[in-house]
């Protein structure tokens, strides 16, 4: 009997260890910038040290260094010695649709955008992270406009991922749960579901909330992990790992782009 108990204990231990290995979550951060002193060589070292795969992104749009189709090949060529990284296009503002061609988009492994730059109801170009360029006359009306705008972006712009999701300007961010009601969350989630757009879990801003992620998971939305770093001062996807555990997310819940350079597609 004692030998049988010992054998069963050993089998259970092996099964537990195997399950732990099978459920180990391999993180890919698809929103990493080489800027603020953070170089591609730094990305190689940091990715290896933290065991996190990276997607490096090029900012493309009005007012950015890359703002025409003619500049794309040169920008992409600067990454040629780093094929281990995914390469993404960060489409800036709403003007990008009139600047870049479908052929340009196809040169990247994935394309994403956010709703942090838009024209408000009075025709003012708004940038949510700059207080002086964010006009809030009525908070609830502003929020409704923002949510409608996000749903429109997801529904009409040729992207794979919507990033910096549920971002709020500083004047409202401390009341996140008040503004991001279930109805507003569902409007964004339903648009993403209809158009098969992945939603980023953002480490820098710690958004979206667990409540949003749980609702999106139930709806069948795919996720990505992203940081949107400003420099080298960012850590190993702590927020994403936290909500992955809380919400019971698996690799099946995540969007996985194809590395076109490694797969011979470019």
N, C-alpha and C positions, 0 to 999 in steps of 0.2 A: 504493500500500500504506500509505504514511504517512497519507494522508487517511482511508483506511478505519479505521485504528487510532485516529485522532483522533475519528472519528465514533462508534466503538464505546465509547470511553472516555467521551465526552459522554453517550451513552445510558445507560451504566451509572451514571454520576453522578446523572443525573436520576431513574433508577429507585430508587437508594439513598435520595435525598432524599425522594422520594414515599413510600417504605416507612417511613422514619423518621416522617414526618408521620402516616401512617395508623396507626402503632402507638403514637403518643403517648398516654399514659394520663391521662385526665381524672379526678382524684380528687374524690370526694364524701365528706366527713366527716359521717356521720349521727349522731354522738354528741358534740354541742357544747352546753355549758351556759352560759347567761348568768348567771353568778354570780361571787363573789369579785372584784367590781369590773369584770368583763368584761360590757359592755353590748351591746345589740343594734346600736348605732351602731358599737361596736368590732368586732362580728362582720362588719358590712358592709365596713368598711375592711380587716380582716384577710383576709377571704375574697377580696376583689378583689386585694389586694397579693400573696397567695400563689397566686392562681388555683385555689382550692379551693372547690367548692360546699359549703354547710353544710346540715345538718339540725339544727335547734334542738330540744331535748327538754325536756319538762315532767316533773319528778319527781312521781309520783302514788302515794300509798300511806299506810299507817299511820305516823303520826308526822311526816308531811310537810305543808307548807302546803296542798297540794291533796290532799284525802283523802275527798271525796264527789263524787257526780255533779253536785250542785248548783253546785259550784265550777268545773266544766270550761269552761263557756261564757265565763266571765269570764277564765279563764286563757288560753284560745285567743284571745280578743278582744285581748289585750295584744300579739299578734303581727300584728294586721291590717294594719299599715303596712309589713310586711316579707314580702310574698308570694313573694319570690324564694327564700326559705328553705323547705326541707321542714320539717314540724312533726311531731315524734314524741312518743309517750308512753313514758316510762320507768316501767314497772310495778315497784314496790318491794315486797320481801318476798314472802311467800307469801299474805299476807292479801288482797292486791289483788283476787283472784278473787271475793271476797265483798263487795267495796266498789263496784266499777265495773260498769256494765251494758255490753251489747254495743253499744248505741247510743252510749255514750261512746267506746268504742274506735274506732268507725267515723268519729269526728270527726277523727281523726289520720291522717296519711299512712302511718304504720307504728307498730307497738307492739313494744317489746322489754323483756327482763328479763335478770337474771343469777342466779347461784346463790350470791351472796355473803351472803344472809340466809336462814336456814332454822332449823328446829327439829331439834336433834340427837337421837341415839338415846335420850338420857335426858330428853328433853322440854325442853331448854334452848334458848332463842332465841339463835342464833349469828349473829354478824356477823364475817365472816372478816378484815376489815381492822382489827379491834380485838382486840388480843392478849388483853385481859381478858375478852372475850366469845367466845373461841374455846378450847374445851376439847379437848385431844388426849391421850387416855390411851394409845392405841396408834396410831402413825402409819399403818400399813398398813390397819388397820381403819377409821380415820378417812377415809383416802383412798378405800377401797371405798364407804363410806357416801356420801361427797361425789359420787363418779362416778355412783352409783345415783340420787342425788337430782337431779343435773344431767339425766340421761337421762329421769327422770320429769317434770321441768319442761318439757323440750323436747317430750315426748310428750303432755302433758296441758294445758298452758297456751296460750291463744289468742294467740300471738305471731308476729311475722314474723322476728325476729332474736334470736339468743342472744348477749349481749354480755359483755365482760370474761371471755372463755372461758379455761378452764384456769388461772384465778387460784388461787394458793395462799397460805395465811397466811404471815406473815413467818417463822415458825418452820420452815417447810418449803420456802420459795421458792428457797433457794440449792441445792436438790437436785431441781430441776424434772424433769430427765430420769430420775431414779430413780423418782419417783412417777407420772409420766405415761408409763406403759408402753404398748406397742403395743395390748395388749388393752384398756386403759382408754381410750385414744384412740379405738379402733374402736367402743367401746360408745356414746360420745357421737356420733361421726360417723354411725353406723348409725341412731341415733334421729333425728338431723337430716335424714338422707336420707329416712327413712320418712315424716316429717311435713313435709318441704319447708321446713325452717327454715334461714335463712342464719346463718352464723357470722361474728362480727366479728373483724377484724384490728385489735387495739388498740394504738395508738401510745404511750399513756402507760405501760402495763405491759409492752409489747413481747411480747405473747402473741396467739395461740398460737405455738408453736415452728414453725420451718421444717418439721420432720418431721411435725408435725400437719397443717399446711397442705398439704403434698405428699400425704398420705394422704387428706385431705378432698377435694382437687382430683380425685384419681383416682376417688373415690367419686361425683363429680358434684355436690358440695356448692357452693352459692352463698355468696359472701362479701360483707361490707361493710367499709368503713373507718370506724373510730371512735376518738375520743381520750379522752372522759370527763374533760375538763379540770376542774380545781378553781378556776382563775382565768384570767387572761390569759396566763399563762406557759406557752404551748405552741407548738410549731413545726409546720411544714408536712408532716405525715404521713410523716416520715422512715422510720419502721420499716415502714410499709405499703409504701412505694415500694421499699424494700430487698427485702422478701420477694416482692413482685409480680415483681420482676426475677429473683430466685433461683428462684422456682417457675414462672416462665413464665406468669403469669396475664394474662388479657386482659379486656376489658370484658364478654365473654360469661360469665366466671366470677363476675360480681357481680350481686347483687340490686339492682334499680332500682325504688324506690317511685314512685308517681304523686303529684305535687303537686296535691292536690285543690282547693286554692284557685285555682291558676293554670289548672286544667283544668275549672273550673266544676262540680266535684262537691260543693262546699260553698258 
